[in-house]
Amino acid sequence: MPTILTASPDPIAAPSDGADPARRADAQGSLLRTLAYFDVFRHPLTSDEVLAFSCARRPARSEVEDLLHELHRQQVIANVGAYWGLRITEADVRARHEDAQRAEARMPKARRMARRIARTPFVRAVFVSGSLSKGRLATDGDIDFFIITAPGRLWLARTLLIAYKKLFLFNSRRDFCINYFLDTEHLAVEDRNRFTATEVITLMGLHGNGTRDAFFRANQWAFELLPAARVPHVPEVDAGGQGRKVFWERALGGAFGEMLDNWSMALTWRYWRWKFNDMDPRTFDLALRTRTYVSKHHPRNFQRRVLDAYHERLRDLELRTGRSLS
C-alpha cells in the first residue's frame, strides 16, 4: 500500500548534545512546524514521519522521541499511541487508518489508470499525487495524477486525456483527476514552499524510468528543505501499446501537431479566463498556470489555503509558547 514517507535509515546529524538548550529548542521548533503543517489536514504522524518531514538537519533519529515527549509534557502537542500532532484525538487516528485501508484498496485502480495515461502520445512520466500519495484517501477522495510530457506537446497530450475522461469516464474525477502537467525541458516546480516540497517528495512515480529520476534531480530544493525525506520506491506499471503510441507521435510530430498544441492551449486558457473571471491575475497564475510548458488546474487554490492555515497555526503556537516559528 502507499505509505507516507519515513526518515532515511541513515543518520542525518551528529549525536545530540543535551547540554545545548538552544540547539534543542531549535530542533523542537522544527518539529513543531512539521506538526503544525500536518495539523491542517488533521493527519497524525509517527515519530519517524515527524523527522521525515522536518526541516531540521541536526536532530538524530534517537533524539526525536525525547523531543516530542518533552513537548508533550509541556502540553504543547498531543499524543495518541504511536502518533503525534498538535490537537489529535483517537478519532483522528482511526480516520487515518480507515483512509489508509481505502487507499490500499484503490491503488490497483490508480495503477490501471496510470497505465492508460502512459499509453497516451507524448506522455513521458506518470505520478500519483494528492492524498493517495501520502497513504490516505477519504470516502469522496479523487485519484490525482501529476504528468510529464514531451516538450511542445503538453497541451495536446492534456487535451487527449481530457477527451478520454469526458467520453469514456463520463467526466468523473474520482479515478482520473489530472491537474498538473510539466514537460521534460521544464521539470523544476516553480513554486517553492513547504506545500510544494511536501507534494514533490511524496509523488509516487508509476511510469517514466529515467524521466522520474530526472524530475527528482531537478527538484533537489525540496530535499534540501526536507533533508530526511526519501522518495517512495514503487514498481512501474507496464504501459504496453507502445507501437500505437509511437505511430501517433510520429504522425503528430510536425507542424500539424504543433498547431494542435497551440490551439489546445489557447482554447483552454480562454475557457478558464471565462469560467474563473473573478480571479485577479496573480491568483489566476498561481491556481491556473497556463504556459507552453506547464498546466496547473487548481481552481480552489488549495496551495494558498493550506499555507494560510499553516501560518495561522504557527502564529498560534508562537503566542502559546513564546517561540519564534516563522
N, C-alpha and C positions, 0 to 999 in steps of 0.2 A: 504494500500500500504506500501511497505518498506520505512522507513524514516531513514535519518541519525540521529545518536544519539543526544539527547539533555541532558542538565545537569540534575543532580539529583535535585528533588524538595527540598531536604534538604540543608541548607547552608553548605558550605564546609570550612568556615573560620569565624573568628571573624569579626565584622564590620570594615570597612576600616578606616584608620586614614589619613585624607587628609593632615595632618601636617607632614607626614613622606615621603619626596620626594624619599628617597632611596627605601622604600618599594613599592611605586607606580611605580618607574622606573623598579623594578624587576618584578612587575606584568605585566607592559606593555611589557617587554621583552618576557615574557611567551606568551602573546597574539600574539606578532609579530612572534614568532617561529611557532605558530599554523597557522597563516595566510600564512607564507612562505611555510609551508608544503603543504597546500591545493592549493596554487598558482601553484604548479607543475601540478595539474590536472585541473587548471582553474575552480576551484569549489568555488563559493561564499558561505559564511557562514552567518547564522543569529548570533546575539549576544549570544543566548543560545548555539548554536553549537560551537562558538569560545570558550566558557567556558568549554563545554563538552570535547573538545579535547585539552584543555590547560594542561600543566604540573604544573600549579600553584596550590598550596594548600591554598593560603592566600586570594585572592580576593573573595568577596561575590558577588552573582548574581547582586545585585543592583549597584555594582561598575563597572561592566564590560562595560556597555553602556558609562559611563563617561570616562573611559579609552580609549575606541575606538574613541569617539568623539574628545578627546584631540589629539590622533594620527592623526585623520583626519584633524584637524585644523593645525597640523604641516606639513601637506601634505606628510605624511609617508605612509598612506594607503588610499584606495578608498572606497566610499560608494555609493550604488545604492539602494534606498528604504530601505528595511529591511536587506539588505545584505552588507557584508564587505569582503574586500580582498585587496591584495597588489596592483593589477592593474586591477580590474574587470571593466567590461563595462555592459551596458544594454544587449548587445548580449550574454554575459556570463550568465546573469540571465535568459534570455529567453531560452538559451540552457539547463540550469539546469531544468527549468520547463518542457521543452519538453522531456528531458531524464527521468524525474520523471513520466510523463504520460506513457512513453514507458515501464518503469519498472513496473508500476502498471498493465499494460496490459499483461506483460509477467509472472507475479507472478503465475497465475494459471498453466501455463506450468511448471514453476520451481517446484511447489508443486507436479505435476503429475510425473515429473522425479525423484524427491526426493522419492516418494512412490515406484517407480520401483527400485531405488538404495537400499532402505531399505529392500526390499524383497530378496536381494542377500545374499547368505550364507556368514556368518561371518561378515556382516556389523552390527555395533552397534550404529552408530550415523551418521546423515547426516546434514550438514550445507550448506547454501548458502553463498558464499564468493564473493570477487571481487566487481565490481562497483554496481551490483544489491543489495548487502547487504547494500550499502550506499544510496540506493534510486535513483540510476541513471542507465540508460542503453542507450548506443549510438545506432545508427541505425544498425551498424555492430557488436554490442556487443554480447558476449557469456554469457551463464548462467554457472557460475563457482560453483563447489561443493568441499567442504572440508569433508573428510570422515574418520571415525574412525572404525577400525575393531577389531576383536578378535586377541589376540596375537598369533603369529606363523602362521597366515593365511592371513596376509596383502597382500602379493603378489599374492596369489591365488584369493582372492576377487577382487583385482585390475585387474587381467587378465580376470576374468569372465566379469567384467564391460567393459573392452576394447573390448572384443569379442562381447558383446551386441552392443556396439556403432558401430563397423565395420560391423556387419551383419545386424542389423535392423535399424540403423540410417545412414547408408552409410558413416560412419566415420565423420559425421558432428559434429563440436564443438559447433555450435550455441546454442543448448539447452542442451548440455551434455558435459561440459568441466570438467573433473575430474583430477585435477593437484596436489592434496596434500592429503596424507594418513598418519595417525598415528595409533598405536594400543593402546588398553586400558591400557597397562602397561607402556606406554611412552607418556603420554598426554601433557607434557610440551614442548612448542615450543622452539627449541634450539637457534635460532637467536633472540636476544633481542635488539630492537631498536624502533624508532618511527614508522617505516613502519610496522613491525610485530605487535607492540602493537595496532596500529590502525586496522589492519586486525583482530586481535583476538577479540577486543571488539565490532566489528561490525558484527561478524558472526551471522547468523540467524539460530538457531537450529530448523530444521524441523522434526527431528526424533532423539530419543535417550533417553528420560526420564532421568534417573539418570546419564547416560553417558554424556549428555550435561552439567549437573551441575558439574560433576567431572572434565570435561575439563576446565571449567572456574575456578574452585578452584585450579587446577594445574597450572594455568597461572595468578595467582594473581599479578605477577610482572607487567603485562600490566596495571592493575587497579591502581597500585602504581605509575606508570609513568603518567597515565592519570586519576587522582583520582576523577574527577567529572563525568566521563562517567558511564553509566549503560548498561547492556546487554539488547538488544531489546527483548521483550517478544512476541513471535509469536506462534500461535496454531500448535500443532504437527500433522503431516499427519497420517492418519490411513493406515499403510502399508498393512495389510491383508496378506493372503497367508503364514502365519507363519508355517502351518503344513508342507508344502513342504520345507520351509527353514530349519526347524528342521531336517527333514529327510536327506537332503543333508549335513547338518553339522555333523550329526552322521556318515554318510557314508564316509565323508572326514576328520573325526576327528582323525584318527590314523596315522600309518606310511606312508600310501599311500598319504594322504593329506599333510603330512609334506614333502614328496618327491616332490609333485607337487608344493608346495610353494617355495621350494629351487630352483627347476628348473625354475619357473616363474621369480624369482628374478635374477638368473644368466643369463637367456636369455635376459631379459630387460636390464641389465647392459651392456652386450656385445653389444647389438644393439645401446644403447646410446653412448658408447665409440667409436663405429664405425661412427655413424652419426655426433657426435659433437667432432671429433678428434682434432679440432683446439683449444679446451679449455684446459687451464692448469689445473692441479689437484685441485687447490684451487677454481678456478671459477666453475669447474665441480661439486665439492662438494656443493657449495652454490646454484647453479642453478638446479642441477640434483641429489640431495641427494638420495643415494641408500643404505639403510641399512635394516636389517631384520624388524625393527620396524617403518621405515619411508620411504615414497616415495614422492619425490618432483620433479615435472616436470615443470620447468620454464626456458626453453632453451634461452629465450631472456633476462634472468637475470633482470627481471623487478625491483626487490628489489634494486639491485645495482644502476640501472639507476635512480630510484626515489630518493634514498638517495644522490646520487651525485648532482642531480638537486636541491634538498633541501638545501644542504650545500652551493651550489653556490649562492642561494638566500640569505642565512644567511650572507655570506661574502659581498654581495652587500649591504645588509641592514646595516651591520657594517660600511662600508665606507660612506654610506649616512647619518647615524645618529650618528656615534661615539659611539654606544652602543656595549657592548660585548654580543654576542648572541651564541657563540659556545657551 
